[in-house]
Structures are given as structure tokens and as C-alpha cells.
Amino acid sequence: MGNYHNYLGIMKCWMLNLELGLVLTDKELHSLDRYYQILKEENSKYNLTRIIEEEEVYLKHFYDSLLVLKEQNVFDNATLIDVGSGAGFPGLVLKIAYPNMYVTLLEPTKKRCDFLNKIIEELSLQKIEVVNKRAEEYILDKRESYDFVVARAVANMNILSELTIPFAKIGGKFLAMKGQNYHDECQEIGDSIHKLGGKITKIHQYELPENAGKRVVIEIEKVEKTPIIYPRSF
């Protein structure tokens, strides 16, 4: 039975290749499979996710995570920070799929940081670090340092933009992963994104396979430096 479930997970990864245009190596496929196995084993200990069935994890966590860079030019040695990484979605999944990226997983909860480090050690991942800090603290060291800033279901856009855009380099991107109600959040933010030095350039809409739901990636380009007063403490 275990082999069957492992096989199912790997087949879901091959589906990612077809739908997303990614070519995952055998090593990357097995890394995702091992990631899932550890997530399943450790979930109750670390309180990571309510979604734990293998097929749902592949669709709603792994596949969903990979959508965030689908339309982006991911070059060698690009830098990415995942703000509020949680169980590693999307940052840790992206690291597996794009091994040449430098990835920072920013997570304020110590237990979740322990889980992330466990996965990194188990998979022998390089060019990746886990930082146990809040965004308001870490920005003091890493303002305008990253090519890509990503966040998934961390907060409403008015707060989320302020916590994330300051991390992006000029010309870099903040990619916000949202659900179907993104219209309301985009209306709420008004001119605040411009004050932070950002500009909404595209809104990418996706359907997950097997009618698993709709996803939206709001693409914000960093066009000017963020005033030093941001982010404020929330």
C-alpha cells in the first residue's frame, strides 16, 4: 500500500511537468515524495496543515506552490524570500523545483522553523536558509535584497504588501498568492502599493486540476525604493 501511495505522488509530479512546463528530475520528484511523507508523519506535532491526503497535498500545496513562478523568468542564482513560510508553501516547494535559486524561508513560529529545517536536512538542500523572525525585524537587514518575494495566505493585501514589497529589489517582483476574492483586496489597497514603490503589472488566474479550485497570483513590480518608514509594526 505504501508503494502505491508513493507512486501516486510521483505521478502527480509528472502531471506538474505537463501543466506547468517544468521538467522535474527524478531526484526532485523523489524529494517531493519524501517531503510529503515527512509532512504526513510530523503534521500533528507541528500543527502544519489540515490538508494531509496525498492527492490533495500534491494539488493544493505542491502544484499550487509552483503556480507562483509559472509566468516568471527564473534565472540561475535568483534570490527569493517566502514571507510567512509555514510548512514551506510555496518557498520550500519552489526550492526543490528550482535548485539553483537562493531561497529564504521567513517564519516567525519556532516549531514550524524546526520542521522546515528538518526537511532541508533530510533532502540535503543547499542555497536555502530558515529565518525565525517577523518580517518587521528581518527587513532591517534585508531591505531591497530579493529578486522575488512570495507570500501565500498570510494576510490581507493592505497589510501583506507593506510586509513584503520592501524586501524586493528595484525591478524585482512581489507575487501574492490569493483565492477567488482577490478583487475585494485589490480595491482596498488603493494607492498604498504605489506609496511602497510597487505597481500591479499582471493578475494571473489559474484552475487547479481535477476541479480542485481557482488560484490567483497578483504580480507587483518594484519600481521605486520603499520609504524607510515601511513596514510599520503590525
Helices and strands as residue ranges (DSSP letters): H 2-20, H 26-46, H 54-57, I 58-63, H 64-67, E 79-83, H 91-97, E 102-106, H 110-123, E 128-131, H 135-142, E 146-152, H 157-164, G 165-167, E 168-178, H 182-189, H 192-195, E 198-207, G 209-211, E 214-222
